[in-house]
Amino acid sequence: MVSSSCSKSTLRSPSELVLDLFQKTILENRWIPQSHRPTPKQAEFLMSPQLEVLFGGAAGGGKTDGLLMSALQFVGIPGYNAILFRRTLQDHKLPEGLIPRSMEWLSDKGAKWNGSDYKWTFPSGATLTFGYLETEQDKYRYQSSAVQFLGWDELTQFQESQYTYLMSRLRRLADVHVPLRVRAATNPGGVGHIWVKQRFIVEGQKYNRAFIPALLEDNPHIDRVTYEKSLQSLDHATFLQLRHGDWEVRSDVGKFGREWFTIVDGYPAEAKKVRFWDLASTLPKRGTDPDWTAGALLAEKDGVYYLIDIQRRRGTPQQVEQLIRMTAEMDGPSVDICMEEEPGSSGVAMIDHYAREVLKGKTFRGIRTTGDKEVRANPVSSAAENKNVKLVKGTWINDFLDEAEIFPRGSHDDQVDAVSGAFSMLAVKRELTERPFA
């Protein structure tokens, strides 16, 4: 029942209430610069009532600005916490990335920056954190988090399992009056192309998920002529994705298609097995993305290959040696061990060290590889396309498929190189079944 102090004429319509919310959270939001007032497409993104909203499609549509605006909508309310994800921390730090952009918007306005936690804290006590999920297991880093806003920049760079797991971090206290929201921005393409398209474009309406497409023409703040000229150098498929937001074309399938691999429960007991190691020498440091040491355990029976396990680590030479020794013990005596031998005397010395000290008593040899990594991957790529490479269930699978699907365009190739080496060794053993390994 309406209070007697309120007449009919004072009641606000739903559209008026929405406009009030818009003015308070965006137009009157001091954390968003006057020079970055939302475009019509960004405004639609910011005011969408659905729990899950995807923004973008084409490049240059104002996705990153829209995502940062969305995260800042409720920072004036105590108890509000937002987090924005990229695949790596370095992605956040790139020019025009979310961290530099937030510095431009928020510095000298009263918010405090914590460079260790990559987090802004506002006078209200609200926070905005920049997170990253470089591997599948990184999602558990945030298992104790409680946020009201989850933002994903370049969503197609992530796995659906990461996205859905972190939705469980959405919650609020009873006295925190802000909506729970999941907001994402992306272009077509990338390792997550299929699941993002399915979730938001194919079945989005059915499950009340919104997709708001934006093109270059929708962003008046960008130099359209210059930007479009820069897109002309792309291959045809990528151009269609970035210029026109085309979700029907894919350019990310290179040497391997994700759908080429079948996941199985096990492998034949009598299969021949090889563990091949690809060593990395760069130690991890904050803000860097060095290579991994990766060891692939591959088995073969009757021309069918079973990728059983991949072990990998970034660490000191001693930590890497411990991993390789422990893995050899777990694999057992039936597994031959190979390692790429780098050119020159240092490579010979390294193999000698592993043979005499690290893998003493094991069937081990160094292998001098020839040709570039892409050429070495051709045989295993062909076998996979013909459905002759199976993946044995394990927690390593998503990380491997992420790398393989964008190989050789991705930033890492350690797992693919290890699998290629193991495949090569098993192919030789098939031809020389009567000859000893060493």
N, C-alpha and C positions, 0 to 999 in steps of 0.2 A: 504494500500500500504506500502511495506517495505521500510524503509529509505535507501538512497543510501549508507549510511555508513555501512550497514549490508549486507553482501553477503549471498548467500544461505548456504554456508558452516558454517556460524556462527549461524544459526537458531537452536534452541534446540528442540529436539523431546519431546512429552509428557512424555515418560518414563524417559528422562533425567531430566525434570523439577520436576517430582515426586521424583526422587532420590535426587535432590537438596533440596527439602522440607524436606525429611526424614533426610538428614544430618544436616540441620540447626535446626530442631525442636527436633531431638532425638540424633543423633550421636555427634553433636556439642553442645548439651544442657548441660551446666555446672551444672544444678540442678539435673540431673540424675547421680548417682554414676557410675564410670567406672566398678565397680563390678556388676552392674545391667544392662549390655547391653541387649537389648531385644532379646528374643528367636525368632525363625522364626514365631511362632504363634503370639507372642506379636507384632512383626513387622507388620504382616498382619492386626492385630487389629488397630494398630496405624496409618496405612496408608490407611485404608478403607475410600472411599470418601462419603459413604452414610450418611445421617443425623442421622439415628439410627443404632447402631451396638451392638449386644450382644456377649459377649466373655465368653467361659468357657463350663461348662457342668460337667466334672469330677472334683473332688477335686485334689489339687496339681498341676494344670495346669498353675499356674502363673497369676491368674486372678487379685489379688489385686495389684501386682506390675504393671501389664499392665494398670490397671485403673488409678493408680497414675501417671504413665508415660504419659498417654494420657492427664490428666488434666494439666500437666506441659509443654506440647508441646509449648504453645504460651505465657508463662509468661514473655518473654522478650519484648512483645509488649504493649505499653501504651494503656489503655482502655480495656484490656482483663480481664474478670472476670469468674472464674470457681467455681463450687460448687459440692461437693461430699456428697451423702446422705447415711446414714444407718438408720435403723428403730429407734434406740435409741442412745443417746449420749454415753451411756456406751459401746455400740457396737464399736463405733469409738475408744474408749480408751483401748480396750482389747489388751493383748499382741499380736503382729503381726498385730494389727489393723491399720487403715489408719493414725490416729494421731501419734502413736508411730513411725510408719514407716516414716511419713513425718519429724518428729523430727530427725530421724537418717539421712535422706537424706539432709535436708535443713539447719540444725543448723550450725552456723559459716560460712555461705556462703554469708551473706549479706541480707537475707530475715528477716523480722521482724514478730514475733509471737505475736498475741493478744489473751491472754488466756481467756478473757471475751467473745469475739465474736467468738473464735475458728477459727481464720483466719490468714493466711500468707499474708503479703504485700511485694512485690518484688521491687527492685530498679526502675523498669520501672513504678511502680504504679499499676501493675496488681495484682490481688488478687486470693487466693484460700481459700474457706470457707468450713467448715465441718458442714453440716446440718443434721437434723433428723426429722422424721415424725412418732411420736409414735402413734398418732391417726389420723383419717380421717380429723379432723378439723385443724390439725397442718399445712396442706398444705397452709392455708391462711396466715400463718406467713410470707410466702415468696412472697406474692402477689405484693409487690412493688419492687421486685428484678428485675434486668436486667443482664442476664449472656449470655455468648457465649458458655459455656460448662456446661452440666448437666451430672453428673456421679452418677450411682446407684450401690452400692455394695450389693450383695445378693438381686437381684431384685425380686425374688419370695417371699420375706418377705413383699412386698408392694402390695397395691391395684392398679388396672389399673387406677382408677379415680385419684389417687395421681400422677401417672406417666403422664397421659395426661394433667392434670391441669397445672403441672409445665412446660410442654413444652411451655405454653404461656409466660413463663418468658424469652424465648430465643429471644434476639434481640441485635442489635449492632448499633452504630453510623456510619454514612456514611464514616468517615475517619478511622475506626477501621477495618483493613484488616485481619480478621481471620475468618475461617469457623465456622458456627453454628453447634454444635455437641451434640448428646445425646449418651452417652456410658454407657453400663451396663455390670456387671459381676455377674454370679450366678451359682448355682448348681440346678438340678431338685429338685422338692419337695417344700413344704412350701405352705402357703395360696394362693400365686399367681401363683402356678404351671400351672393352666389351661390357664389363660390369657396370660402368658409369652410364653408358648408353642404355642398358637394360633397366637400371634402377630409376633413372630420371626421365628418359625420353620414351622408352617402350611402355613401361608400366607405371610411370610417375603419376598420371592422373588417377589411376585405379587406387593407388595407395596414398593419395593426397600429398604427393611430392611435386613441387613446382620447378619448372625449368624456364628460365627467362633468357632467351637468346639475345645477344648483343653483337652488332657488327661495328666495323670501323666507322661507318657513317653515324653511329649513335653516340660517338664521343667527340664533341666539338672542341675539346681541349688539346687534341693531338694534330700534328701536321700530317694530314692525311696523304698528301701527294708524296712527300718524302718517305713516309712509312710504307705506303703501298709499293713504291719503287724498290724498297729494300726486300720486300717479299717476292719480287720477281725472280730472284736468284734461286729460289727453292725448287725442289723437284715438284712435279705436277701434283702428286697426291698431297704433299704437305702444304702446297699453296692452296689447294681447295679447302683443306682443314682450317688453315690459319686465316685466309682471306674471307672465306664464305661460311665458316663454321660447319663444314660438311662432315656429318657423322657416319656417312655410308662408305666413305673411302678410308683405307688404312695404309699408312706408310711405314709403320714401325716393325712389320714382320720382315726380318732380314734373313740371316742364316737359319733361324729356327722359328717355327710357329709354336705357340703355347699348346695348341690343340694337337700337335703331332705326338705328344707324349701321353702314354697311358700309365696311370698309377695302379700298381699291383701290390698284393700282400706279401709276396716273397719271390724267391728265385730258385732254380734247380740246384739241388745240393751238390751235384757233380760238376757244376759250371766252373770254368777257369776264372780266377780272380786276380786283379792287379790294382794296387793303390799307387796312383801317380801324384807326385807333389810338385806344385808350382810355387817357388819361394818368392817372398817379397822382402825387401831390405829397408823400407822406409817405416820409421816408427810413427804411430799416431800422435798428433798434437791438436790442441783445441783449434777449431776453425779450419782444419785441413781434412782431406779425404784421400788418404794414401791407399796403396794396393794392399791386398790380403795375401797371406800364405794360405794356399788351398790344396787340399788333398782329396782326390776323388777315388772312391772304391767302385770299380766296374767289374761286372762278371759277364761271361759269354757262354752260350750253349746253343749249338745248331744255328749259328748266325743271328741269334737274338741277343741283344745286350741289355743288361740290367744294371742301372745306376743305383747302387745300394746305399751309399752314404757320401756326404761331403763334409769334411772337417776343415774349418778355416779359422785364422786368427791374425790379429795385428799385435805384434809384440816385439820384445827384444830377441836377439838371436838365441839366448838361453831359453826363453819361454817357447819359442818356436821349436827348438830341439826337444823340449819336454813334451810338447804336443805330438810331435812325430814319433817319439819313442813310445809314449803311452798308447797312441793309436795302433802302432805295430803290435804291441802286446795284446790289445783288444781284438785286432783282426786275426791273429793267430798265424801259425806257420804255413797255412795253405795259401796265404796271400803274398804274392811277389810285390816288391816295392821298387818303384822307379822314381827318379828325380831329374828334372831338367838340368843339364850341365851347361853352365854359362861358358862362352868362349874364353880362351886364354888360360893362363896358369892359375888364376884365382878360381876359376871354375873347377879345374882338376883338383886343386887343394881342398875345395869345399866337398867334393864327392868323396875324396880320400878320408876326410875328417868324419863324414857321416858313416862311411863303411867301417872304419876302425873304432870309432868312439860312440856314436849315437845308435847305430843299428848293427852293432857287432853281433854276429851269429844269425842275422836275418838274410834272406835272399834279396839282395839289393844291388842296384846298378844305376849309374848315371847315364843319361841319354842326351846326346847332342842333337838338338832339333834344327831343322832347316825350313826355310820359307817363313812368311809372316804368319801371325796367329790366325788370320782369316782363312788362309790357304790350308793350314793344318786342321781347321775345323770342318772343312768340306766333307771328308768321309763320314764323320759322325752326324753331320747335318743331313746328308743323303740317307743314312740309315734311319734317322729319326723321322724324316718325311715319309719313308716307306713303312712307318709304324714298327720298326725293329729295335727301338730303344724304349725300355720300360723304366719307370721310376718306382722304386720300392718305398713304401710309405715311410715318412720320416719328417721331422720338423725342419729340415734343410730345404725342402722342395720349393717353397715359395721364393726363397732367396735365389735359388738356382734359376728358376723360370723367369724371375724378374731380370736377371742378368742376360740369360740366353735369348730372350725374346727381342731385346734391343741390340744384341751383339751384331756387328762390331761398332755400333754408334754410341754405346753406353760409355760411362766413365770407368767401368771395371770389366775385366775379361778373365780374371783369375780362375774362376770356377770352370768356365768354358775351356780355358787352356788346359786345366788339369784333366778334364774329361776327354779332350782331344788326345792328350798324351796317353792316357790309359787305353783309349780306343785303339790307338796306333800299336801299342804293345800287344794287345789281345789279337789284333789282326795278324801280326807277325806270328804269334803263337799258333793261330789257326793253320797257317801255312807250314809251320815247322813243328807239328805236334810231337814228332818223335825226338826232337832235339831238346837238350836241357835248357833251362832259362838263362843261366849264367854263361 
